[in-house]
Amino acid sequence: MSVVVFVVGLAVTTYLLRLAGVGAAASGRLDDPGHGMLTAALPVALLAAVVAVQAAPGGHPSARLAVAALVAGLCARRTGFLPAVLLGTLAGALVP
């Protein structure tokens, strides 16, 4: 039952985030650099939350997860979302 509630909560959150993006784009508020950075960070934060819950169910993340998150976070400042995720995944896989 809790999995169903979790999935429904993610679906509602995703819908509301997409609706907020459409509303912000229609109002012309995305021209401000602060709003643009916030809207770019929201999907990344939602994905990170889902991954963290699945990767560390006991509340104690592994060293691989910590290294992958660190590398992905550093790469995200210079590259796009997909290259940062791929580089973080590669770094996490290389940790013994």
Backbone torsions as a table, in degrees:
resi	resn	phi	psi	omega
1	MET	NA	-39.1	-178.3
2	SER	-67.5	-29.8	177.6
3	VAL	-66.7	-39.8	179.0
4	VAL	-64.0	-43.7	178.4
5	VAL	-63.2	-40.0	178.6
6	PHE	-62.7	-46.6	-179.1
7	VAL	-65.7	-41.8	177.9
8	VAL	-64.5	-40.4	177.3
9	GLY	-62.2	-41.5	176.4
10	LEU	-64.2	-40.3	179.5
11	ALA	-63.7	-44.0	179.3
12	VAL	-65.6	-43.2	178.7
13	THR	-61.7	-44.4	178.7
14	THR	-62.0	-43.5	178.9
15	TYR	-61.5	-45.0	-179.4
16	LEU	-66.2	-37.6	176.5
17	LEU	-65.0	-41.1	178.3
18	ARG	-66.8	-39.9	178.0
19	LEU	-64.6	-39.9	177.4
20	ALA	-64.5	-37.7	177.6
21	GLY	-64.5	-42.2	178.3
22	VAL	-65.6	-41.9	178.8
23	GLY	-64.7	-40.3	179.5
24	ALA	-68.5	-37.9	178.7
25	ALA	-67.3	-37.8	-179.7
26	ALA	-69.0	-31.6	-178.1
27	SER	-84.9	-9.1	179.3
28	GLY	79.8	17.1	-177.4
29	ARG	-79.9	-11.2	-177.0
30	LEU	-77.9	-3.4	177.7
31	ASP	-70.9	-24.7	177.7
32	ASP	-73.6	130.0	-177.8
33	PRO	-60.1	-32.6	179.3
34	GLY	-65.0	-40.9	178.5
35	HIS	-70.0	-37.9	178.8
36	GLY	-63.6	-39.8	179.1
37	MET	-69.0	-37.7	178.9
38	LEU	-65.2	-44.8	-179.6
39	THR	-68.6	-27.3	176.0
40	ALA	-75.3	-29.5	-176.6
41	ALA	-84.7	-23.6	-176.6
42	LEU	-62.3	-47.7	178.1
43	PRO	-63.5	-35.4	178.2
44	VAL	-64.9	-41.6	179.5
45	ALA	-66.1	-39.8	178.5
46	LEU	-65.5	-43.4	177.9
47	LEU	-65.0	-40.3	178.6
48	ALA	-63.3	-37.8	178.5
49	ALA	-65.2	-42.3	179.3
50	VAL	-65.4	-43.2	-179.4
51	VAL	-65.9	-41.2	-178.7
52	ALA	-63.8	-39.0	178.8
53	VAL	-65.6	-39.1	-178.8
54	GLN	-78.4	-32.4	-175.3
55	ALA	-83.4	-26.5	-178.6
56	ALA	-130.6	68.7	-175.7
57	PRO	-66.6	-26.9	179.2
58	GLY	-85.2	-3.4	-179.4
59	GLY	92.1	-1.4	-179.9
60	HIS	-118.5	101.1	-178.7
61	PRO	-70.3	151.6	178.8
62	SER	-80.7	169.0	177.9
63	ALA	-64.4	-34.9	178.5
64	ARG	-61.3	-43.4	-180.0
65	LEU	-64.7	-41.1	-179.9
66	ALA	-64.2	-43.7	179.2
67	VAL	-66.3	-42.7	179.6
68	ALA	-62.1	-42.1	179.4
69	ALA	-66.9	-40.4	179.4
70	LEU	-63.9	-47.7	-179.1
71	VAL	-65.5	-42.9	179.6
72	ALA	-64.3	-39.8	178.8
73	GLY	-65.1	-40.9	178.3
74	LEU	-69.4	-38.8	180.0
75	CYS	-71.2	-29.3	-177.7
76	ALA	-65.2	-23.7	178.8
77	ARG	-72.7	-25.3	-176.4
78	ARG	-109.5	-29.6	-176.9
79	THR	-115.3	-176.9	176.6
80	GLY	-80.9	-175.6	-176.9
81	PHE	-66.4	-50.2	-176.2
82	LEU	-64.5	-46.4	176.6
83	PRO	-61.6	-35.4	178.9
84	ALA	-65.5	-41.4	178.5
85	VAL	-65.6	-42.8	-179.6
86	LEU	-65.5	-42.8	178.2
87	LEU	-67.1	-37.8	176.5
88	GLY	-64.7	-40.6	177.6
89	THR	-63.7	-44.1	178.6
90	LEU	-62.2	-43.7	179.5
91	ALA	-64.7	-40.6	178.3
92	GLY	-65.4	-34.2	179.4
93	ALA	-72.3	-27.2	-178.4
94	LEU	-82.5	-12.8	178.7
95	VAL	-74.3	129.3	-178.2
96	PRO	-72.0	NA	NA
